Each structure stands twice: as C-alpha cells, then as structure tokens.
Amino acid sequence: MLTISGITVRLGGRTILDQATAAIPTGARVGLIGRNGAGKSTLMKVMIGQLEADEGAIEMPRRARLGYIAQEAPSGTATPFDTVLAADVERAQLLEEAETCVDPDRLGDVHEQLLAIDAYSAPARAARILVGLGFDESMQAEPLESFSGGWKMRVALASLLFSQPDLLLLDEPSNHLDLEATLWLENFLRSYPGTLIVISHERDLLNNVVDTILHLQGGKLTLYPGGYDSFERQRAERAAQLAAAKASQDAQRAKLEDYVRRNSARASTAKQAQSRAKMLAKMQPVVAMMEDPSLSFDFPSPKELRPPLITLDQAAVGYAAGRPILRRLNLRIDPDDRIALLGRNGNGKTTLARLLAGQLQPMDGEMNISGKLSIGYFTQYQVEELAGSDTPLVHMTRAMDGKPTVAVRGQLGRFGFSGERALTPVSKLSGGERARLALALVTRDAPHLLILDEPTNHLDVDAREALVQALNAYEGAVILISHDRHMVELTADRLVLVDGGQAREYAGSMTDYMNFVLGRNQPKEDRPVAGAKGAAPASVQKAAALDWKEQRELQKKLRRAETALSRAQAKLAEIDEALAGSTAAKDLAGLTLGQLANQRTSALEEIESAEAEWLEISEKLEVAAS
C-alpha cells in the first residue's frame, strides 16, 4: 500500500499541498486529477523524492521499484530499440555477465535468472511497445539524435513501460502522442500488472483504465471509487448535499443572529442570548465546492457564406519542390462541416491543415477558396510564442488594432479574461489559460472556419468539456486534429484519414477506427528490429516475416485499382467536355444528351467502385506492413 500522510508543500510563499492524505492499495489504478495548477505534478515529485515536503511523509512497500519519466529526454547515438532494452538494468547486467563469466556454476545461475525474468523475449516486447508508440522498424534503428523532442519523449515512455516498475507514475503521458499511440497506450495500461498512478486529462483513459480517482483540490486529496464518469456523478451528489447543508446552516445562523440581536439587551433573556452567541461562534461553516467562474469558451458567430468554403481537386502539397507530402487531394468543406483529421503524426495532418489555412500553396491540382472566407488557425506554437511580459489586454489590443476598448474587452470576456484577469501578465497564467488566450486571439474576427491542431494539450478535463460545448455551439465549420477521442467523438461528424500520402473520407465510426488502429499497432509475431542489438532469435524473426507473396499480389491489385480509377476519371472528364459542347471529345460526338448523362452516371459508379477497392487494398497493405 502507498500511504500519503499529511503532506504539506509550500512554494514561493503559497501552500500547494495542505495536509494531503490518502491510502492507495497495491495493484490499484489511480487517476490523479485536479484543475491546472492544483499541485498534481508537485505531489508526484514528492512521491519520487524529487521534492521534499515541508510536513508529512509518504510510505510505500519496501523494495518496491518505482518508475517515472525523467524531465530530460534521452539522446545520443543509441537507437530507440537499444535504449528501451537498456532500461531493464538487471537483464543488461546478466547478459553482460553471461558473455564474460568463466565459472560454470555461476554461468548456470546467470542463465537461470535470465530465464526467470523472461530475458529472451525482451527484444520482441521492446519492439511491440515501440511499434505501439509509433516507431516502425526503420525508426527503431535510427539514432536518437535524429528525432525531435516529442519523439524522444516517446522513447522515454517506452523505456519506462518496458522496465515494468512495481509503481508506475505517469504525468500526462499522452501529451506527446497522437490519437493512434494514445489508443495503444490506453490498451497497454489496462493490463499493466503493477500499481498505476496517472495524471491525465483524457476522459476516455480515466474511464477505461483507472479504477479509482484521486481528486486534488484546495491542497486536499479525496478518493473516489470508479472512473471519471463515476467521479463526476459522486461529486455532483456531494455538491448537492453540501449546497443543501450550507442553505440549512445559513438559515439556522440567521435565526440565531436575529435572536441574539433582539434579546441581548433584556435581562430576562440575556443568558439565552449569550448561549446562542456561543453556539454561533462554535458553528463550523459548510463550504460549498469551489468552481472556476472564469472557465469560458465562447466563439463569435461568423457571417453567413454560401457553400462550399474550400474545394481541393487533385491537389498536392509539400515543402520541397517535386516532393509532395500529400497527393491527389479531393476535399470539399461546407459552412456546417465538423471534420476530424485522423492518422499518425508525420503522415501529413498538419501539412493538410496548413494548406487549408493558406500557409502552404498547392504544388499541383486546384484549390478554390470562397473570396470572403475568414479562417482561424490554432496551433501549440501560438501558445508558446505569447509574450510573457504582456497581459491578455495588451495582446488583444495589438491584434484588434483600431477596434474600441469595449470590443477588445468583450472578446477577452468570451474566454474568461474579465476584470483584473485581463491585466495579469501571460507569464503568470497557467498553460490552460494561455491556450484560452491563443484561441481568443485566433477567433477575434469571427472566422467562418476554425482549424484546431491539438487544442487540448494544456487543458484540464473541465476546460476540455467547456471547449467541446463551445465548438458544438459555434456556427462555423471546424477542422480538428486531436488525440482526445472524447472531443473527436462529440464534435466531429466527418472523419478524414490522412495516410499513405493521401487524405480520404473514413467511412467507419471512431470505434471502427480504434479497432483498426489497435489491430495494426502490433508487430507481426512481436518481431523486433531486424539486425538490432539484442534482437530475438532467428526462429522468432522467421515466424514474424511478412507473407511476401500475398503482399506482392495486393500490390498488383492496388496498381490495377489505381489504373481503373484513372481511366474512369479521364472518362468522366471527357463526358463533361462533351456535355459542355467541346469538340475535343471526338469519341462521344453524335451522342444525345440523354446518352451522355447515362454514360456520366456509369463513370461516377466506376470511380466510386475503384476508390472503394483502392482504399480496401491500401488498408490491407498497411496492416500487413505494421
């Protein structure tokens, strides 16, 4: 059992934790939640010994191995695969000793220990974790120094999960993950054998993984059984009870005060009045649950525009000439669309978002934009680039140059920056408040289209729920990139999968997509990186090899489907030319309008059939290659 006994922590003259107390049973899966700035990370630092409490103590089972991700991401020339394997220190030491030991008796003991800790299956387990977190075989063999900070943090997470500590502590583990990796992590944690304490604002993770909620508020800890939805129900009931108790107490207090005021001066009733005054002094006030009235998202309504807002016709986009990231883009966006872009990080979701936002121009094909279209584009970079010394009022005044102060204040008020809050330096704002300010800035002109790239990274659960409600009330179009499945499910009515250099409508539901992701997130027969240090035995790799004959046949079918699609599209273009009266379509000369219309219908059916076949084969190839 992990026991938190009266922990008090003061930082900068402010009490963060105030006699915080809780008892967590061994094997529990705990979601540590609280508003931004409540002290969740502070409590976790006390647990790992990184921060010393002013008062109180934390007790845990003796010899329990504790695991926590270090703030500094791993780097150097080692590969992700080798880095993860090295996280099991005992295995690494035993393998090294097995290579150098000359004592037969000791060598036998070493091999027995290696078998006991299942050391020989470790490479396959390491590969499975890395694949789940988005590292394909080639990425697993590249040096760490070639990766960005976010990918390095994924390696740190993979190393921690691989080491299997008795007490696993995770602080916002999905912040550096895409939706696909988040789904895999949730599935992995669901069967984790040790005790788990996770700080998370992911409602789905808190519902599907944890069995206990540890709520931190006002420096105090309260345990609630069940997941997040259960916590909300219990908390609502408790709030109602407290509100009723407070109303009853307030009424009783008013009666006592009235009696004391009327009877203190009378000699006959002075003693009774004095007794009631003592009762008032001893009465402990019932405190209602704290809420944050400043938590607010309210997007201004745009002026009406006729559809479509944007159309892409066989467009291509990228960053280097002749090397498009995405090709053959066909997409239409209307004023009432709610579109979620799905796909792993690195597949081109942000590239597509930048194209639609006008930050990139198409390399090929056509992109048509409504002349009066206004776009609000939110990214995490905007949050990080806010000047810390400026206040929200200064930022908004600069952005709304020439607008009256009442309009500037009104826009800030929509996002909870009223009164003195608008005069607080950005450096003193929480991450969630900075995200709200960035959203206030990008929506100041009432855009017709909102493009949001991971808007929830700095938001707690309550703030995310407020954002969902605001998006559903917003009257413009929305394009969303988010690893928060709850937000995607509640706001998006169209799913677009960005994968394999293309962006196509995904016909299934989020549940279908989750099953698809979890299916392809597992390497064949848990195969590790070919040729990597510590790789699994050849027999394991042989069993894990792809069925190359089947793959080759799928590739042939894919090429045939592409050819059929191109022919059908060319045929449709020729028919449209004939319908427009062009003399270029000689093969169709002499056909009546009715005959041309029938042929056009047939061409559209051929295109639809070829596209469906192409998508089905592509998905099979992706699953085979994952």
Sequence and secondary structure as in RCSB ss.txt:
>XXXX:A:sequence
MLTISGITVRLGGRTILDQATAAIPTGARVGLIGRNGAGKSTLMKVMIGQLEADEGAIEMPRRARLGYIAQEAPS
GTATPFDTVLAADVERAQLLEEAETCVDPDRLGDVHEQLLAIDAYSAPARAARILVGLGFDESMQAEPLESFSGG
WKMRVALASLLFSQPDLLLLDEPSNHLDLEATLWLENFLRSYPGTLIVISHERDLLNNVVDTILHLQGGKLTLYP
GGYDSFERQRAERAAQLAAAKASQDAQRAKLEDYVRRNSARASTAKQAQSRAKMLAKMQPVVAMMEDPSLSFDFP
SPKELRPPLITLDQAAVGYAAGRPILRRLNLRIDPDDRIALLGRNGNGKTTLARLLAGQLQPMDGEMNISGKLSI
GYFTQYQVEELAGSDTPLVHMTRAMDGKPTVAVRGQLGRFGFSGERALTPVSKLSGGERARLALALVTRDAPHLL
ILDEPTNHLDVDAREALVQALNAYEGAVILISHDRHMVELTADRLVLVDGGQAREYAGSMTDYMNFVLGRNQPKE
DRPVAGAKGAAPASVQKAAALDWKEQRELQKKLRRAETALSRAQAKLAEIDEALAGSTAAKDLAGLTLGQLANQR
TSALEEIESAEAEWLEISEKLEVAAS
>XXXX:A:secstr
 EEEEEEEEEETTEEEEEEEEEEE TT EEEEE STTSSHHHHHHHHTTSS  SEEEEE  TT  EEE  SS   
SSS HHHHHHHT HHHHHHHHHHHH   HHHHHHHHHHHHHTTGGGHHHHHHHHHHHTT  HHHHTS GGGS HH
HHHHHHHHHHHHH  SEEEEESTTTT  HHHHHHHHHHHHT SSEEEEE   HHHHHHT SEEEEEETTEEEEEE
S HHHHHHHHHHHHHHHHHHHHHHHHHHHHHHHHHHHHTT TTTHHHHHHHHHHHHH          TT      
      S SEEEEEEEEEEETTEEEEEEEEEEE TT EEEEES TTSSHHHHHHHHHTSS  SEEEEEE TT  E
EEE HHHHHTS TTS HHHHHHHHTTTS HHHHHHHHHHTT  GGGGGS GGGS HHHHHHHHHHHHTTT  SEE
EEESTTTT  HHHHHHHHHHHHH  SEEEEE S HHHHHHH SEEEEEETTEEEE  S HHHHHHHHHHHTS GG
G   TT TT   HHHHHHH   HHHHHHHHHHHHHHHHHHHHHHHHHHHHHHHHTT SS GGGTT  HHHHHHHH
HHHHHHHHHHHHHHHHHHHHHHHHH 
